[in-house]
Amino acid sequence: MSGPVNESTLFGEEVAVHRFASPPAAAFVHGLEDAWDCWNQLAGRLAVRLRGYPLDLPWRTGGSYRWRSRGAAAQWVEAGIGLVPDPVSVVVAHSFGANAVLQWLAAGARPKLDALVLLSPFYWPPSQRPDWQAFDGFREDFATVMTMGLRTRLGARAQTMDPDVFNAMARKMLDGMGPQAFIALFDQYSAATGLALQDIDIPTLIVGSPHDLGLAGERAEALKADLPVAELHLDPRLSHFSHVDQPDEVARLILQFLDRAAATSPGHAPTTQPLQRS
């Protein structure tokens, strides 16, 4: 047990407050047009090991996108993590949030993290020029991914909903987002290959599907090549929103990764403890 977290002297007597040991803190970074509570299921399954702090960032559902003129996504990540009341040991980030975290680290941030988990990040392969054809193709991919997100949020309702009703909801959602949402994601995606990732030394796990639009083809291997410290886990059964659709599997992968990171990264002096199994 560590020393007191606060102490004072009252009427000539010492009074102190201690805290029992608790799990290390994990910050969760949501994706574009998503919400902090998308992490409910995954954070609950990781609670045996990590104390979750989901960030509520300005690219949330229904955001105005004024944030883009006030700070880069990396700056918002840094500000959000700075609000966590405990030292952050692990960062788990999804999609646009994952790319924002990479931007933050590539810009020179050196947080004392034990591990980094990137779920379904986007990566632009070096062989692909950001031309108009790629731009138009990405617009279609954007609509596809956002529609998948709507289906995930609806859950079982989506299975019984009239297709015409669902398609009308999807169109209304995309119209509500407007072009600013697409441009924000395209900016992050097309700039990814230019990030200086080689100097990042935080044990990193990349989780996604080989069919995911942001990791398909050569994208995943290009990211792994530029971020050599990372482990790459691709599973065709995982969706882009695996933290919601497959939380048990994602939690298992993360817990196993934390065990490996604690065992093989002595330079990081991990604060996480190996998972106790009965």
Contacts in CASP RR format, 6 or more apart in sequence:
PFRMAT RR
TARGET T0000
AUTHOR 0000-0000-0000
METHOD contacts of the structure
MODEL  1
MSGPVNESTLFGEEVAVHRFASPPAAAFVHGLEDAWDCWNQLAGRLAVRL
RGYPLDLPWRTGGSYRWRSRGAAAQWVEAGIGLVPDPVSVVVAHSFGANA
VLQWLAAGARPKLDALVLLSPFYWPPSQRPDWQAFDGFREDFATVMTMGL
RTRLGARAQTMDPDVFNAMARKMLDGMGPQAFIALFDQYSAATGLALQDI
DIPTLIVGSPHDLGLAGERAEALKADLPVAELHLDPRLSHFSHVDQPDEV
ARLILQFLDRAAATSPGHAPTTQPLQRS
1 18 0 8 1.000
1 20 0 8 1.000
1 21 0 8 1.000
2 18 0 8 1.000
2 19 0 8 1.000
2 21 0 8 1.000
3 18 0 8 1.000
4 16 0 8 1.000
4 17 0 8 1.000
4 18 0 8 1.000
5 17 0 8 1.000
5 18 0 8 1.000
5 19 0 8 1.000
6 16 0 8 1.000
6 17 0 8 1.000
7 14 0 8 1.000
7 15 0 8 1.000
7 16 0 8 1.000
7 17 0 8 1.000
8 14 0 8 1.000
8 15 0 8 1.000
8 16 0 8 1.000
9 15 0 8 1.000
22 51 0 8 1.000
23 47 0 8 1.000
23 48 0 8 1.000
23 49 0 8 1.000
23 50 0 8 1.000
23 51 0 8 1.000
24 49 0 8 1.000
24 50 0 8 1.000
24 51 0 8 1.000
24 87 0 8 1.000
24 89 0 8 1.000
24 90 0 8 1.000
24 114 0 8 1.000
24 271 0 8 1.000
24 272 0 8 1.000
25 50 0 8 1.000
25 51 0 8 1.000
25 52 0 8 1.000
25 53 0 8 1.000
25 84 0 8 1.000
25 86 0 8 1.000
25 87 0 8 1.000
25 88 0 8 1.000
25 89 0 8 1.000
25 90 0 8 1.000
26 43 0 8 1.000
26 46 0 8 1.000
26 50 0 8 1.000
26 51 0 8 1.000
26 52 0 8 1.000
26 53 0 8 1.000
26 88 0 8 1.000
26 89 0 8 1.000
26 90 0 8 1.000
26 91 0 8 1.000
26 92 0 8 1.000
27 52 0 8 1.000
27 53 0 8 1.000
27 54 0 8 1.000
27 55 0 8 1.000
27 80 0 8 1.000
27 81 0 8 1.000
27 84 0 8 1.000
27 88 0 8 1.000
27 90 0 8 1.000
27 91 0 8 1.000
27 92 0 8 1.000
28 36 0 8 1.000
28 39 0 8 1.000
28 42 0 8 1.000
28 43 0 8 1.000
28 52 0 8 1.000
28 53 0 8 1.000
28 54 0 8 1.000
28 55 0 8 1.000
28 91 0 8 1.000
28 92 0 8 1.000
28 93 0 8 1.000
29 55 0 8 1.000
29 57 0 8 1.000
29 77 0 8 1.000
29 91 0 8 1.000
29 92 0 8 1.000
29 93 0 8 1.000
29 94 0 8 1.000
29 97 0 8 1.000
29 98 0 8 1.000
29 100 0 8 1.000
29 101 0 8 1.000
30 36 0 8 1.000
30 38 0 8 1.000
30 39 0 8 1.000
30 54 0 8 1.000
30 55 0 8 1.000
30 56 0 8 1.000
30 57 0 8 1.000
30 60 0 8 1.000
30 94 0 8 1.000
30 97 0 8 1.000
31 38 0 8 1.000
31 59 0 8 1.000
31 93 0 8 1.000
31 94 0 8 1.000
31 95 0 8 1.000
31 96 0 8 1.000
31 97 0 8 1.000
31 98 0 8 1.000
32 59 0 8 1.000
32 95 0 8 1.000
32 96 0 8 1.000
32 97 0 8 1.000
32 181 0 8 1.000
32 184 0 8 1.000
32 185 0 8 1.000
33 59 0 8 1.000
33 60 0 8 1.000
33 61 0 8 1.000
33 62 0 8 1.000
33 146 0 8 1.000
33 177 0 8 1.000
33 181 0 8 1.000
34 60 0 8 1.000
34 61 0 8 1.000
34 94 0 8 1.000
34 95 0 8 1.000
35 56 0 8 1.000
35 60 0 8 1.000
35 61 0 8 1.000
36 54 0 8 1.000
36 55 0 8 1.000
36 56 0 8 1.000
36 57 0 8 1.000
36 60 0 8 1.000
37 54 0 8 1.000
38 54 0 8 1.000
38 94 0 8 1.000
38 241 0 8 1.000
38 243 0 8 1.000
38 244 0 8 1.000
39 52 0 8 1.000
39 54 0 8 1.000
39 92 0 8 1.000
39 243 0 8 1.000
41 243 0 8 1.000
41 244 0 8 1.000
41 247 0 8 1.000
42 92 0 8 1.000
42 243 0 8 1.000
42 244 0 8 1.000
42 247 0 8 1.000
42 250 0 8 1.000
42 251 0 8 1.000
43 50 0 8 1.000
43 52 0 8 1.000
43 54 0 8 1.000
45 247 0 8 1.000
45 248 0 8 1.000
45 251 0 8 1.000
46 52 0 8 1.000
46 251 0 8 1.000
46 254 0 8 1.000
46 255 0 8 1.000
48 255 0 8 1.000
48 275 0 8 1.000
49 255 0 8 1.000
49 258 0 8 1.000
49 272 0 8 1.000
49 273 0 8 1.000
49 275 0 8 1.000
50 89 0 8 1.000
50 90 0 8 1.000
50 272 0 8 1.000
51 86 0 8 1.000
53 84 0 8 1.000
53 85 0 8 1.000
53 86 0 8 1.000
53 88 0 8 1.000
55 77 0 8 1.000
55 80 0 8 1.000
55 81 0 8 1.000
55 83 0 8 1.000
57 76 0 8 1.000
57 77 0 8 1.000
57 80 0 8 1.000
57 97 0 8 1.000
58 66 0 8 1.000
58 67 0 8 1.000
58 76 0 8 1.000
59 65 0 8 1.000
59 67 0 8 1.000
59 73 0 8 1.000
59 76 0 8 1.000
59 96 0 8 1.000
59 97 0 8 1.000
59 184 0 8 1.000
62 176 0 8 1.000
62 177 0 8 1.000
65 180 0 8 1.000
65 181 0 8 1.000
65 184 0 8 1.000
67 76 0 8 1.000
68 180 0 8 1.000
68 184 0 8 1.000
72 103 0 8 1.000
73 96 0 8 1.000
73 97 0 8 1.000
73 99 0 8 1.000
73 100 0 8 1.000
73 103 0 8 1.000
73 104 0 8 1.000
73 184 0 8 1.000
73 188 0 8 1.000
74 100 0 8 1.000
74 101 0 8 1.000
74 103 0 8 1.000
74 104 0 8 1.000
74 107 0 8 1.000
74 109 0 8 1.000
75 104 0 8 1.000
76 100 0 8 1.000
77 97 0 8 1.000
77 100 0 8 1.000
77 101 0 8 1.000
77 103 0 8 1.000
77 104 0 8 1.000
78 104 0 8 1.000
78 109 0 8 1.000
81 88 0 8 1.000
81 91 0 8 1.000
81 111 0 8 1.000
82 88 0 8 1.000
87 112 0 8 1.000
87 271 0 8 1.000
88 111 0 8 1.000
88 113 0 8 1.000
89 113 0 8 1.000
89 114 0 8 1.000
89 115 0 8 1.000
89 270 0 8 1.000
89 271 0 8 1.000
89 272 0 8 1.000
90 113 0 8 1.000
90 114 0 8 1.000
90 115 0 8 1.000
90 116 0 8 1.000
90 117 0 8 1.000
90 258 0 8 1.000
90 272 0 8 1.000
91 101 0 8 1.000
91 111 0 8 1.000
91 113 0 8 1.000
91 115 0 8 1.000
91 116 0 8 1.000
91 117 0 8 1.000
92 117 0 8 1.000
92 119 0 8 1.000
92 243 0 8 1.000
92 254 0 8 1.000
93 100 0 8 1.000
93 101 0 8 1.000
93 116 0 8 1.000
93 117 0 8 1.000
93 118 0 8 1.000
93 119 0 8 1.000
93 121 0 8 1.000
94 119 0 8 1.000
94 120 0 8 1.000
94 241 0 8 1.000
94 243 0 8 1.000
95 119 0 8 1.000
95 120 0 8 1.000
95 121 0 8 1.000
95 122 0 8 1.000
95 145 0 8 1.000
95 240 0 8 1.000
96 122 0 8 1.000
96 184 0 8 1.000
96 185 0 8 1.000
96 188 0 8 1.000
98 118 0 8 1.000
98 119 0 8 1.000
98 120 0 8 1.000
98 121 0 8 1.000
98 122 0 8 1.000
99 121 0 8 1.000
99 122 0 8 1.000
99 188 0 8 1.000
99 189 0 8 1.000
99 192 0 8 1.000
100 188 0 8 1.000
101 116 0 8 1.000
101 118 0 8 1.000
102 118 0 8 1.000
102 121 0 8 1.000
102 192 0 8 1.000
102 195 0 8 1.000
102 197 0 8 1.000
102 200 0 8 1.000
102 227 0 8 1.000
103 188 0 8 1.000
103 191 0 8 1.000
103 195 0 8 1.000
105 111 0 8 1.000
105 116 0 8 1.000
105 197 0 8 1.000
105 200 0 8 1.000
105 202 0 8 1.000
106 195 0 8 1.000
106 196 0 8 1.000
106 197 0 8 1.000
106 200 0 8 1.000
108 199 0 8 1.000
111 202 0 8 1.000
113 202 0 8 1.000
113 268 0 8 1.000
114 202 0 8 1.000
114 203 0 8 1.000
114 258 0 8 1.000
114 261 0 8 1.000
114 262 0 8 1.000
114 265 0 8 1.000
114 268 0 8 1.000
114 270 0 8 1.000
114 271 0 8 1.000
114 272 0 8 1.000
115 202 0 8 1.000
115 203 0 8 1.000
115 204 0 8 1.000
115 205 0 8 1.000
115 257 0 8 1.000
115 258 0 8 1.000
115 261 0 8 1.000
115 270 0 8 1.000
115 272 0 8 1.000
116 202 0 8 1.000
116 203 0 8 1.000
116 204 0 8 1.000
116 205 0 8 1.000
117 204 0 8 1.000
117 205 0 8 1.000
117 207 0 8 1.000
117 254 0 8 1.000
117 257 0 8 1.000
118 204 0 8 1.000
118 205 0 8 1.000
118 206 0 8 1.000
118 207 0 8 1.000
118 230 0 8 1.000
119 207 0 8 1.000
119 208 0 8 1.000
119 242 0 8 1.000
119 243 0 8 1.000
119 250 0 8 1.000
120 207 0 8 1.000
120 208 0 8 1.000
120 209 0 8 1.000
120 212 0 8 1.000
120 214 0 8 1.000
120 215 0 8 1.000
120 240 0 8 1.000
120 241 0 8 1.000
120 242 0 8 1.000
121 192 0 8 1.000
121 206 0 8 1.000
121 214 0 8 1.000
121 215 0 8 1.000
121 223 0 8 1.000
122 185 0 8 1.000
122 188 0 8 1.000
122 189 0 8 1.000
122 192 0 8 1.000
122 213 0 8 1.000
122 214 0 8 1.000
122 215 0 8 1.000
122 219 0 8 1.000
123 189 0 8 1.000
123 192 0 8 1.000
123 193 0 8 1.000
123 214 0 8 1.000
123 215 0 8 1.000
123 219 0 8 1.000
123 220 0 8 1.000
123 222 0 8 1.000
123 223 0 8 1.000
124 130 0 8 1.000
124 189 0 8 1.000
124 190 0 8 1.000
124 191 0 8 1.000
124 192 0 8 1.000
124 193 0 8 1.000
124 219 0 8 1.000
124 222 0 8 1.000
125 193 0 8 1.000
125 217 0 8 1.000
125 218 0 8 1.000
125 219 0 8 1.000
125 222 0 8 1.000
126 193 0 8 1.000
126 222 0 8 1.000
127 218 0 8 1.000
128 134 0 8 1.000
130 190 0 8 1.000
134 190 0 8 1.000
135 186 0 8 1.000
138 182 0 8 1.000
138 186 0 8 1.000
138 189 0 8 1.000
139 182 0 8 1.000
141 213 0 8 1.000
141 214 0 8 1.000
142 181 0 8 1.000
142 182 0 8 1.000
142 185 0 8 1.000
142 186 0 8 1.000
143 174 0 8 1.000
144 213 0 8 1.000
145 213 0 8 1.000
145 240 0 8 1.000
146 170 0 8 1.000
146 173 0 8 1.000
146 174 0 8 1.000
146 177 0 8 1.000
146 181 0 8 1.000
147 170 0 8 1.000
147 173 0 8 1.000
147 174 0 8 1.000
148 239 0 8 1.000
148 240 0 8 1.000
148 241 0 8 1.000
149 240 0 8 1.000
149 241 0 8 1.000
150 158 0 8 1.000
150 166 0 8 1.000
150 169 0 8 1.000
150 170 0 8 1.000
150 173 0 8 1.000
151 158 0 8 1.000
151 166 0 8 1.000
152 239 0 8 1.000
152 241 0 8 1.000
152 244 0 8 1.000
152 245 0 8 1.000
154 161 0 8 1.000
154 166 0 8 1.000
158 166 0 8 1.000
189 214 0 8 1.000
192 223 0 8 1.000
193 222 0 8 1.000
193 226 0 8 1.000
195 226 0 8 1.000
197 226 0 8 1.000
197 227 0 8 1.000
198 226 0 8 1.000
198 227 0 8 1.000
198 228 0 8 1.000
200 227 0 8 1.000
200 229 0 8 1.000
201 229 0 8 1.000
202 229 0 8 1.000
202 268 0 8 1.000
203 229 0 8 1.000
203 231 0 8 1.000
203 257 0 8 1.000
203 260 0 8 1.000
203 261 0 8 1.000
203 264 0 8 1.000
203 265 0 8 1.000
203 268 0 8 1.000
204 227 0 8 1.000
204 229 0 8 1.000
204 230 0 8 1.000
204 231 0 8 1.000
205 230 0 8 1.000
205 231 0 8 1.000
205 233 0 8 1.000
205 253 0 8 1.000
205 254 0 8 1.000
205 257 0 8 1.000
206 220 0 8 1.000
206 223 0 8 1.000
206 224 0 8 1.000
206 227 0 8 1.000
206 230 0 8 1.000
206 231 0 8 1.000
206 232 0 8 1.000
206 233 0 8 1.000
207 233 0 8 1.000
207 235 0 8 1.000
207 238 0 8 1.000
207 242 0 8 1.000
207 250 0 8 1.000
207 253 0 8 1.000
208 215 0 8 1.000
208 220 0 8 1.000
208 233 0 8 1.000
208 234 0 8 1.000
208 235 0 8 1.000
208 238 0 8 1.000
208 240 0 8 1.000
208 242 0 8 1.000
209 215 0 8 1.000
209 234 0 8 1.000
209 235 0 8 1.000
209 236 0 8 1.000
209 237 0 8 1.000
209 238 0 8 1.000
209 239 0 8 1.000
209 240 0 8 1.000
209 242 0 8 1.000
210 216 0 8 1.000
210 217 0 8 1.000
210 220 0 8 1.000
210 234 0 8 1.000
210 236 0 8 1.000
211 236 0 8 1.000
212 238 0 8 1.000
212 240 0 8 1.000
213 240 0 8 1.000
215 223 0 8 1.000
215 234 0 8 1.000
220 232 0 8 1.000
220 234 0 8 1.000
221 232 0 8 1.000
223 230 0 8 1.000
223 232 0 8 1.000
224 230 0 8 1.000
224 232 0 8 1.000
231 257 0 8 1.000
231 260 0 8 1.000
233 253 0 8 1.000
235 249 0 8 1.000
237 246 0 8 1.000
237 249 0 8 1.000
238 245 0 8 1.000
238 246 0 8 1.000
238 249 0 8 1.000
238 250 0 8 1.000
239 245 0 8 1.000
239 246 0 8 1.000
242 249 0 8 1.000
242 250 0 8 1.000
243 250 0 8 1.000
255 275 0 8 1.000
258 272 0 8 1.000
258 275 0 8 1.000
259 274 0 8 1.000
259 275 0 8 1.000
261 268 0 8 1.000
261 270 0 8 1.000
261 272 0 8 1.000
262 270 0 8 1.000
262 272 0 8 1.000
262 273 0 8 1.000
262 274 0 8 1.000
263 274 0 8 1.000
END
